[in-house]
């Protein structure tokens, strides 16, 4: 038995660097974990997390899906679909699913490839590059910026601003009371301009979109809702895909045999991406507000409690996965990294496409690299986990 006290803290950088040993102990010793310091419960086993994620009537998103937002009590504005419950969520999701169409995704692939080539070609004669700074932080922003209709010269500023808004301090978990207004304000002038200069982009679609209310009436989106949608799409589409590309750079760097398999057979790349999503999910923890009393592992979790659903821990549950701490591009069996149920990630197809094309383009240019861990650094946010910088030495 481990004599060190079991402690999990989502704001502790030392834990965040490698949370998997703590999560393993939670699965074994405290499947319903309680943190008194920050006042939350946590579920870490696959079966518990997979059952809770789609159960929106018990575990609500409407007060925030990160612990810092949930604990702050800040009111979430309309249109931030990640932080909504039915019926508003269902209305808004139906609208956005019409925006993320297969037609648009097909049209995006060539553009993503061009963005990757433009980023990587100038680096071919060097001795290395940064998977995040040179590729992961650049290409998803260009892609979502193009889809939304945000001018190219403004995209990096928006990404930098978004980074600063979601970065958290160790030990604090404090969140600005104006975090939503600050995020939304970044897009106001573009939306005003687009309202009089329509184009074939998501912003124009949102400005023209109508939603059907529960009573059957139809209305145009209010400007605040368009702002909320735009900020949500831009933020969610950037951060998670950047972290996924960083994780792939790390994992393929550490597993040369599997990397060489991908070089020999690029059709294995989608499977490698699914395994990277399972092994190092960019969004590892989902916070929920408990809307009614629930019995878990012999305890009552009271209405009003805060619950963390540790999907990254669930992805390494050995009751579900064989040898779960081993990275294996041939593994089958799925993962919980895109969620379950009504909050299943709307951008999952785009994220998979961007990651696939990025790795295809990297492997066309370099088949071998070593991660420069001395100069690598992690991003610290309450919603995503992964590398902020991941330089590699190519050979």
JORADA-V769409 format. One record per residue. N is the residue number from 1. PHI is phi in whole degrees, -180 to 180 (NA if undefined). PSI is psi in radians with two decimals (none if undefined). NEAR is the number of other ideal C-beta (glycine too) atoms within 10 Angstrom. Layout:
BEGIN
((N PHI PSI NEAR) (N PHI PSI NEAR))
END
This chain:
BEGIN
((1 NA 2.38 4) (2 -73 2.17 9) (3 -88 -0.24 4) (4 -74 2.35 6) (5 -60 2.36 5) (6 -76 2.12 12) (7 -142 2.22 13) (8 -122 2.28 22) (9 -141 1.97 18) (10 -68 -0.21 23) (11 -97 -0.04 19) (12 -86 2.00 14) (13 -61 -0.66 13) (14 -64 -0.68 9) (15 -70 -0.75 17) (16 -62 -0.53 19) (17 -61 -0.64 9) (18 -154 1.44 9) (19 -79 -0.17 22) (20 -64 -0.68 17) (21 -63 -0.67 11) (22 -66 -0.77 20) (23 -64 -0.63 24) (24 -61 -0.78 17) (25 -63 -0.66 17) (26 -62 -0.76 22) (27 -60 -0.67 22) (28 -83 -0.72 14) (29 -105 -0.51 11) (30 -145 1.23 15) (31 -60 -0.43 15) (32 -113 1.74 18) (33 -91 2.51 23) (34 -122 2.23 13) (35 -111 1.97 16) (36 -77 -0.53 6) (37 -61 -0.81 10) (38 -107 -0.03 15) (39 69 0.91 12) (40 -139 2.77 21) (41 -103 2.85 21) (42 -146 2.41 25) (43 -109 2.35 30) (44 -125 -0.26 27) (45 -85 2.62 21) (46 -57 -0.89 23) (47 -62 -0.67 13) (48 -68 -0.79 21) (49 -68 -0.74 24) (50 -65 -0.53 19) (51 -78 -0.61 16) (52 -80 -0.65 23) (53 -55 -0.80 22) (54 -82 -0.11 14) (55 -87 1.28 14) (56 -70 -0.37 19) (57 -71 -0.45 10) (58 -95 -0.78 17) (59 -111 1.78 26) (60 -94 2.58 21) (61 -102 -0.20 23) (62 -66 -0.26 18) (63 -103 0.13 20) (64 123 2.60 27) (65 -119 0.25 26) (66 -123 2.60 24) (67 -63 -0.64 27) (68 -66 -0.72 24) (69 -67 -0.78 23) (70 -61 -0.76 25) (71 -72 -0.44 19) (72 -73 -0.46 17) (73 75 0.19 10) (74 -66 2.44 18) (75 -77 2.29 10) (76 -88 2.22 19) (77 -73 2.82 16) (78 -68 2.63 16) (79 97 -0.22 26) (80 -87 1.50 25) (81 -62 -0.50 21) (82 -63 -0.46 21) (83 -112 0.79 23) (84 -134 2.68 25) (85 -116 2.84 18) (86 -61 2.65 15) (87 -86 -0.28 10) (88 -60 -0.72 16) (89 -58 -0.76 18) (90 -66 -0.71 13) (91 -60 -0.83 15) (92 -71 -0.63 22) (93 -68 -0.70 17) (94 -58 -0.71 11) (95 -63 -0.85 20) (96 -68 -0.55 19) (97 -66 -0.43 10) (98 -75 -0.36 10) (99 -83 -0.74 17) (100 -87 1.17 17) (101 -88 2.74 12) (102 -56 -0.62 8) (103 -60 -0.79 7) (104 -66 -0.70 16) (105 -64 -0.69 16) (106 -63 -0.71 10) (107 -68 -0.41 12) (108 -78 -0.50 20) (109 -58 -0.82 13) (110 -63 -0.65 10) (111 -66 -0.76 15) (112 -60 -0.73 23) (113 -63 -0.71 16) (114 -64 -0.72 14) (115 -62 -0.75 23) (116 -64 -0.81 25) (117 -61 -0.73 14) (118 -63 -0.58 12) (119 -78 -0.66 20) (120 -92 -0.59 19) (121 -56 -0.75 11) (122 -64 -0.25 11) (123 -98 -0.01 16) (124 -62 -0.60 10) (125 -89 -0.03 6) (126 -84 -3.07 10) (127 -103 0.21 9) (128 169 -3.13 18) (129 -159 3.06 24) (130 -112 2.06 22) (131 -58 -0.55 29) (132 -93 -1.01 24) (133 -63 -0.66 17) (134 -91 -0.30 20) (135 -136 -1.06 25) (136 -63 -0.62 31) (137 -85 -0.21 27) (138 -101 -0.95 22) (139 -66 -0.80 28) (140 -62 -0.65 29) (141 -65 -0.74 25) (142 -61 -0.74 22) (143 -66 -0.89 23) (144 -69 -0.57 26) (145 -63 -0.73 22) (146 -65 -0.80 17) (147 -63 -0.70 24) (148 -77 -0.57 25) (149 99 0.51 22) (150 -90 2.27 25) (151 -57 2.48 10) (152 -57 -0.68 10) (153 -71 -0.20 7) (154 -100 -0.19 14) (155 -66 -0.74 20) (156 -67 -0.67 14) (157 -62 -0.69 11) (158 -66 -0.73 23) (159 -63 -0.78 22) (160 -61 -0.73 12) (161 -65 -0.74 14) (162 -62 -0.76 21) (163 -55 -0.82 17) (164 -67 -0.55 10) (165 -71 -0.57 18) (166 -102 -0.04 20) (167 -71 2.41 12) (168 -118 2.64 21) (169 -89 2.47 11) (170 -60 2.49 13) (171 77 -0.30 11) (172 -97 -1.16 9) (173 73 0.27 19) (174 -75 2.61 12) (175 -135 2.47 22) (176 -64 2.38 14) (177 -66 -0.25 12) (178 -108 0.37 12) (179 -57 -0.74 16) (180 -71 -0.76 23) (181 -62 -0.68 13) (182 -65 -0.74 15) (183 -65 -0.74 24) (184 -72 -0.62 22) (185 -60 -0.48 13) (186 -58 -0.47 20) (187 -104 -0.09 23) (188 -59 -0.80 15) (189 -70 -0.57 10) (190 -67 -0.68 19) (191 -69 -0.70 21) (192 -61 -0.73 11) (193 -67 -0.76 12) (194 -66 -0.48 22) (195 -60 -0.52 14) (196 -108 -0.02 7) (197 -133 1.22 10) (198 -64 2.68 13) (199 -151 -3.13 10) (200 -89 1.25 10) (201 -144 2.99 18) (202 -67 -0.61 24) (203 -62 -0.76 24) (204 -64 -0.74 17) (205 -57 -0.77 22) (206 -67 -0.70 26) (207 -64 -0.54 19) (208 -94 -0.18 12) (209 -70 2.59 19) (210 -118 2.48 11) (211 -112 2.55 16) (212 -97 2.11 12) (213 -74 2.83 11) (214 -55 -0.49 10) (215 -86 0.07 5) (216 96 -0.21 6) (217 -75 2.70 9) (218 -116 2.58 8) (219 -151 2.72 10) (220 -71 2.68 13) (221 -66 2.47 20) (222 -72 2.71 12) (223 -59 -0.65 15) (224 -62 -0.63 13) (225 -68 -0.72 20) (226 -61 -0.74 24) (227 -62 -0.78 26) (228 -61 -0.80 26) (229 -59 -0.84 28) (230 -62 -0.79 27) (231 -63 -0.68 25) (232 -65 -0.84 21) (233 -63 -0.78 24) (234 -64 -0.77 25) (235 -70 -0.87 24) (236 -65 -0.64 22) (237 -72 -0.39 23) (238 -88 -1.03 26) (239 -62 -0.88 25) (240 -66 -0.71 25) (241 -69 -0.64 27) (242 -60 -0.75 29) (243 -68 -0.65 28) (244 -63 -0.76 27) (245 -65 -0.66 31) (246 -63 -0.75 28) (247 -62 -0.71 26) (248 -64 -0.70 27) (249 -60 -0.75 27) (250 -66 -0.91 22) (251 -67 -0.71 19) (252 -72 -0.51 26) (253 -64 -0.65 19) (254 -83 -0.23 12) (255 -127 1.29 17) (256 -60 -0.59 13) (257 -63 -0.75 7) (258 -71 -0.62 17) (259 -60 -0.76 23) (260 -68 -0.51 14) (261 -63 -0.69 17) (262 -69 -0.63 22) (263 -62 -0.78 15) (264 -72 -0.53 10) (265 -142 1.48 9) (266 -60 -0.26 15) (267 -67 -0.21 7) (268 -83 -0.16 15) (269 -60 -0.76 22) (270 -56 -0.67 15) (271 -66 -0.67 16) (272 -64 -0.64 26) (273 -67 -0.74 23) (274 -61 -0.68 19) (275 -70 -0.65 22) (276 -65 -0.68 26) (277 -63 -0.69 25) (278 -69 -0.79 23) (279 -77 -0.70 23) (280 -137 1.22 23) (281 -65 2.33 26) (282 -64 -0.51 23) (283 -117 1.53 25) (284 -87 -0.25 26) (285 -138 2.29 21) (286 -118 2.18 26) (287 -94 2.54 24) (288 -141 2.65 28) (289 -93 2.24 19) (290 -83 2.00 19) (291 -91 -0.17 18) (292 -157 2.70 12) (293 -55 2.45 12) (294 -142 2.42 18) (295 -92 2.18 9) (296 -140 2.14 16) (297 50 0.80 12) (298 79 0.09 6) (299 -122 2.68 11) (300 -97 2.13 10) (301 -96 2.07 21) (302 -78 2.61 11) (303 -50 2.41 12) (304 96 -0.17 10) (305 -73 2.87 17) (306 -108 2.31 20) (307 -123 2.30 23) (308 -101 2.22 25) (309 -102 1.92 27) (310 -91 1.42 28) (311 -65 -0.51 26) (312 -69 -0.60 25) (313 -68 -0.77 29) (314 -57 -0.62 30) (315 -66 -0.26 24) (316 -118 0.43 23) (317 -81 2.07 21) (318 -76 -0.04 13) (319 -79 -0.25 10) (320 -112 -0.63 17) (321 -122 2.41 20) (322 -78 2.26 9) (323 48 1.05 8) (324 -68 -0.34 20) (325 -89 0.21 11) (326 -106 2.28 12) (327 -81 2.17 18) (328 -146 1.89 17) (329 -68 -0.18 21) (330 -96 0.05 10) (331 -68 2.54 19) (332 -123 2.94 8) (333 122 -0.02 11) (334 79 -3.04 14) (335 -166 3.03 21) (336 -110 0.34 24) (337 -72 -0.37 24) (338 -102 0.17 20) (339 85 -3.00 20) (340 -145 2.65 17) (341 76 -2.59 12) (342 -69 -0.31 15) (343 -100 0.27 23) (344 -53 2.40 12) (345 -59 2.06 16) (346 -64 -0.53 20) (347 -93 0.25 20) (348 -61 -0.71 15) (349 -65 -0.70 16) (350 -67 -0.75 22) (351 -61 -0.77 22) (352 -63 -0.73 19) (353 -63 -0.83 21) (354 -62 -0.76 27) (355 -66 -0.73 26) (356 -62 -0.87 18) (357 -64 -0.70 23) (358 -60 -0.80 28) (359 -71 -0.67 25) (360 -56 -0.78 14) (361 -72 -0.62 20) (362 -62 -0.83 24) (363 -70 -0.37 17) (364 -68 -0.49 13) (365 -102 -0.61 14) (366 -139 2.30 17) (367 -106 -0.18 15) (368 -139 2.37 13) (369 -157 2.75 20) (370 -122 2.38 14) (371 -75 2.30 20) (372 -91 1.41 15) (373 -65 -0.48 12) (374 -61 -0.54 6) (375 -108 0.14 12) (376 -86 2.68 19) (377 -148 2.65 12) (378 -96 2.59 16) (379 -83 2.53 22) (380 -119 1.70 16) (381 -134 2.87 21) (382 -83 -0.17 22) (383 -116 -0.50 23) (384 -128 2.69 23) (385 -132 2.40 23) (386 155 -2.90 24) (387 -84 2.35 25) (388 -88 -0.55 20) (389 -139 2.37 18) (390 -142 1.39 29) (391 -73 2.51 22) (392 -130 2.63 25) (393 -99 2.09 14) (394 -89 2.69 16) (395 -149 none 10))
END
